[in-house]
Amino acid sequence: YNKIPMVALFPYTAKKLKNNFGTESLNEDNLVCKAIQYVKKKYKNTIGIMCDVALDPYTSHGHDGLLHKGKILNDETVEILVKQSLLQAQMGCDVISPSDMMDGRVGEIRKNLDKHNFKNVQILSYAIKYASSFYGPFRNAVGSKNLLKGDKRTYQMDYSNNLECFREIALDIKEGADMVMVKPGTPYLDIIKTVKENFKIPVLAYQVSGEYSLICN
């Protein structure tokens, strides 16, 4: 394990614990919180922990945010994500990684972490997360695929609009992101290259489940 610098945690939430508001995400005894504490204790703080921040593992409708009459509530969702991030930091998370794609969440998370003296907890922003069918196997693994009502194209990014990604990255950097993510990875190597050339910030790529399945098969 000493050759692995960091692990990213994603929960499988039992259906009975899911509801329209994703309240299990704020339960200090949930699977992610238990896992953070276990890993830190087991490996004596030698492995970093990155935690996903989003509501889709916890909502009965499968979306990353609160849903009202078929529409995502951005600001109301951000309020919950801020609380979720703080809880994960309190449990021992090293890198907060909001994948929800709500506008303004990076800045609010950063302010709240700093306010509670978690200034060393870093933020990896999923600044560029394209709407994609490549996410299918992952959604199935975490139990949200069959629950998803509609799709996520209203808040994930349109691959045909390259200019949008640069605006989103600039905003997230201004709000306090320490690193940015491009997801999926392989189909967007051109975007990764262009982002790295234009922004002096670490750029990560997420090879998602569908990409991995193509390699394995």
C-alpha positions, 0 to 999 in steps of 0.5 A: 500500500505504501506505493499508493499516495491516495485513494478516492472513496465512492459509496454504495448506499442502500436504497432504504437510506436514500431519499429526495434530499440525500440526507444520508450524505450528512450522516456522520456515521455513513459509509464514507465517514466510517471508511475515512476513519478506518483507512486513516487508522489502519494505515497511520495517515500514510495514505491520502484520502480524496472524497467525492462530494455530490448527492447522487449516491444518496438521492432516490432520484439519482441526481447530483443535486436537489430536484424540484419539478424536474429541475435541479436546484443549484443554490439549495444543493450547494448548501448541502454540499458545503455541509457534506464537505465539512463533515468529510474534512472533520473525519480526516479527508485530505482532498475534497472533490466536488463532482456535482457540477453545481455553479459556485460550489467551489467558492462556498466550500473553500470559505466554509473549510477555511472558516472551520480551520481546514485551510490545508484541505485541498479542493479538486474541482471537476471543472470539466465533466462532460455528459457521457454514456461512459459513466454507465458502469459506475452508476450501476455499481453505486446503485444510482443507474436504475433510479436516475430520472431523466438525465444530467445534461442540464448541469454536466457539460456539452462536449460541443461547446469547448469555450464553456470549459475554459470559463468554468475552469477560470471561475473555479480557480478564482473560487479557490480550486487547487486542482482541476479535473477533466472527465472522461479522460481519453476522449478529451486529450485535446482539452487536457492539453489546451487546459494545461497550456493555458492555466498554471494549475495541476490538471487531472484526468479521470478515466471512467468506468466505461473507458476502462471497460473498453480497455478490458474488453 
